[in-house]
Amino acid sequence: MEPDIATKLPQWKSHDEPSLTRETFESLCAFEIPCLRIRGFATDAECDELVAAMDNVGLNKTYKVPGLVQPPRYVGLTQFEKRHEAKDAYFAEVEQAWREHEAVLSQMTWNPFERMWSLMREVYPEHSLELAEEPGYERYYAGIIRETSGGGTLHADVTMYSARDYVISQVASQITWNFFASHVEGDGGKTTLHNRPYRVQAATGDKVEIEGFSRSYVDGAETHVYTPAKGDVVMFNSHNPHEWTAVDQGQRRMGVSTYIGRMPDGNFIYWS
């Protein structure tokens, strides 16, 4: 398998991190801008409430990320973490993940996920936005609640490679949104996005790895660095390789995330 570096795109039209509108979301799907930012998505009090709930319940899982001293810890379930196992392995854990999810949200007076879905439905009232369901398996899990203080290595999130036999592989666009519930100072915790959607040349059925690929793939690519801000949501196209730095000692990078995928018929699904 060889990286398809011929997928170079024109320079991004802007690095302004605009707010969420139909126009800006369409630009994000078309790889025309690096990211969107929903400023003031939550109040300071709501952020503190989420972090307190995370600490009270405990983040009981850890991402398998080679090379990270402090990999992300989380509540929930990701299909990505199950990509090397049979499909049954992911869906066998879905309902338990939802119970853990509810344990956190039950200690809060607000729901960041429902707030996000409401915003998306306002932007696209003519299209549905629903939790993804797999034929023969029922619903997916959606709603990673996590701490990402230790950084994140270069990777891309591309279901057509990591979930080829899942319904989520059929999405025409894959957008991730990240809500930040804690304040980060200094140079730590910043995410670098690379303007080079991840594509490889592979025979039908071949497994394609979406993390740990050579940094040469992003050599020469335009980059955008965004800073997490307490109370904000940042959305970006997850096909673009991305990475983030560890925060300074004594700080925490806390928040939640899911994917939003647009199906070929224009309707939306979400999952983790």
N, C-alpha and C positions, 0 to 999 in steps of 0.2 A: 504494500500500500504506500502510495506517495502523496504528500500534501499537494493540493491543487492551488498553488500560489497564484494561478491565473485569475483567481477570484478577486483581485484587487479592485476596489471601488473608487469612484471620485472622492475627493476630500469632502468631509462633512460640511454642510452648508453653514453651520453655526455651532459654537461651543457655549451657547448662552444658558443651557439647562432650562428650557421653557416649561411652563405649567402644562397640565394635562388638558388637551382639547382634542377634538376629532382630527384636526389638521396635524397637530404635533404627534399624536399616536400613529397616524398613517405614515408620517415621516420616519418615525422610529421603526416601524415594520419594514420600511423600504431602505433602511440603512443610510438615511440621509442626515441624521443627527445622532450624537452619541447617547444622549439620555434625556429624560424628563425629570423634573423635580416638583413634587407637590409639597409646597411649603406650608407649615402649620397644620399638617394632617392631624396632629394630636397636640393637646396641651401638655405643659410640663407635668401637671398632676397626673394626667392619664399615662404619660410615659413612666413616671415613678411607680404608678400602680402596676403596670405591666412587669417592670423589673422586680418589684416586690413579690408578685405572684410567681414569677420564674424562680426566684430564690426559695420561696416557701415550698413549692412543689419539687424543685430540683430538676436539673437538666441531666437526664439519665442515659443519654446516648452520645457517642462520639463518632464523628466522621472518620473514615479510613483514608487519611491523607499522608502518604509517605513523605518524609522530610520535614514535617511540621512538628516542632516541640510541643506546641499547644494547639492541636486541631480543634475545629469548632465542636461545641457541645450543644445538644438540642433535645427538644421534645417533639415527637411526631414520627414520621416515616418518609423516606425519600426513595423513589423508584431508582434513582441513580445509584444508591448504595446497594441495590439488589440486582444491578444490571448483569452481573456474572452468574446469577442463579436462575433457576427456573421461575417462570411467571408465578407459579403457586406460592413461592417463598415470599414474594411481595404481598400478595393478597391475603395470605394467612395472617399477616400482622396488621392489616388495615384497621380492624375494629378496635384492637387494643390501643393503637395509636390515637384513634378518635377519643377513647376514654381518657388517655393522658392529656390530650388537647383540652378536653372539657374540664379537667381538673385545674388547669391553669386559668382558663377563662371564667370559671365559676367564682374565682376570687376577685374578679374585676367588674367594674360598672359599665364597661364598654367593650366592644368587639372590633379589633382592627381589621379583621377579614371582612366582616359584613360592611364596614365603612368603605373599604376598597371596592367591594362589589357594587355598592350603591353609586359610587362615583363613575364606575365603568358603565353602568346601566343608564346613567344620565347622559353620557357621551354617545352611547349607541342604543337608544330606546327601541329601535326597530329590530334589534338582534337579541337573541337569548344569551345569557351567561350562566352556565351551569357547572356543577361539579362533574368531572369526567367520570364516565362509567365504562367498564370493559365488558364486552359481550362474553357471557358465560361466567363472569366473576363479580358483577355488580360494581359498587362504587370504589373510587380511589380515595386515598388520603390527601388532604390539602391543608397546609398550615404549619410550616416549620417555625418553631419558637426557639431562638438560638442565641448563643454567645459566640462571636467570631473575633475575639480579641487577639488571638494568636496569629492572624494573617490567613491568607488563602493563596495557594499556588496557581500558576498559570493553567487555565482550563477553559473549555467552552461547554455549554449545555445545549446539546443538539439531539433531540429524541429520535430523529431519523437514523442516528447511529447507535444511541444507547438503549433504545426501546423499540427496535425494528418490528417486533411482533405484537406491539401494544397499539391500541387505538390512538394514543397520544402521538405516535410517530406520524400521523396523518396531518398534523397542523401545518398550515401554510406559513404562520409566523409564530415565534416563541418569544414571549416577553417575560422578563422577571421583574418583580417589584420587591424592594427592600425597605422596610420601615425601621427607622433608628430611634431607639428609646433611651439612649444615654448620650451624654455630651463627651466628645473626644477633642482633646487639645493637642497642639503640636503637629508633627508630620505623620504620626501613626494613624492607622485605620483607613487610609485613603485607597480608593479603588482606581486602578488603571484599566481603561477600556482600549482595545486595539481595533482599529478600523480594517479588519480583515476576516470576514465571516469564515468560520471553520468548515472547510470542505476537503475531502480526500478522495483520491481515485481508488476504488476498491471493487472487487468482483462482487456480484450479487450474493448476499448471504454472509460475506466476510465480516468479522467483528472489527469495529473501528473504535479505538480508544480516544476518549475525549478529554483526558487529562494526562499529564506527563509527556506530551508531545514536545518535539524539539522547538526551542525558542527561535530557531531560524525561520519558523513559519511566520512570525510577526516582525521579523527584521525589516526595517524601513517603513512599517505601517504607521499611519497617523495615530496618535494617542490622545486620550482625554482622561484627565484625573479628576475624580469628584471626591469631595469631602463629606463624610457622614455628618448630619446635623440633627440634634435631638428634636424629635417631633416631625421630621420630614420623611417623605417617601421618595426614593429614586427608582425610576424605571429605565431599563435598557434592554436591548436586543441580545438575548443570551447566546446567539450564534457567534457574536463577537468574542474572541478570547479575552479573558479578564483575570485580574489578580488583585489582592490587596495586602497592605503591609500590617504588621502587628502594631498594636497601640503601645504607648509608653507605659512603663511599669506603674501600677496603681490605677490605671484606667480600664474601662470595660466598653466593649462594642456589642450592645444588646439590641435585639429586634426580632422581626418576623419576616417571612417571605413565602411566596408561592410563584408558580408559573401561570401565565395566562396565554392560552393558545387560540389562534383564530383558525377555524376549520375552513375548508374550501368553500362551504356554503355561506360564509360570512358570520356564522354564529361563533360564540366563544365558549371554551371550557377552561377549567382551572384544576391544578393538581400540584403535588410536590414530589 
